[in-house]
Amino acid sequence: MPTSQRRCRRFARSSALRRSAPVRALGARGRTRPLAAGLVYPVNTMEAQGTHEMSRKRLLGETPSAARVAQRSAERQVTDRTPPAFLIPALDDAAVPVENRLRLPTAMREIKRPVEAHFVQEGGPAFGTGRPGTPSENRIALFSSRLGRIHS
């Protein structure tokens, strides 16, 4: 995956789940919290157990501090102000353990934040707008439907 895509994905997750510092840093004024977050094949945790090792090393370095790991672990950033989230990872994506994918929706449910997760059996890593002939091909319609239910 090109560096620009990795940066964009990290920014999107950080902007959606953490306090609005990344957005404010770009000069945004007023409301900077998104109304909803759509996360496709996210790497939710940076904990050594259950993460995507390459993402962890690239984001945090070889020996990150516990504080840095916590700061970059999405499930540890959930608050009562975290926007509603939609997640749709593929179970056949061998790059990131399924357990990693469960941490964010679990954290959101624990503090009663709205979350919807669709674990599709096929789609593999980086299925983008969906791979024809697999359950991932419906992800745009699923996300659109979720947004409609959040803001209707």
Secondary structure by P-SEA (a helix, b strand, c coil): ccaaaaaaaaaaaaaacccaaaaaaacccccccccbbbbccccccccccccaaaaaaaaccccccaaaaaaacccccccccccbbbbbbbcccccccccccaaaaaaaaaaccbbbbbbccccccccccccccccccaaaaaaaaaaaaacc
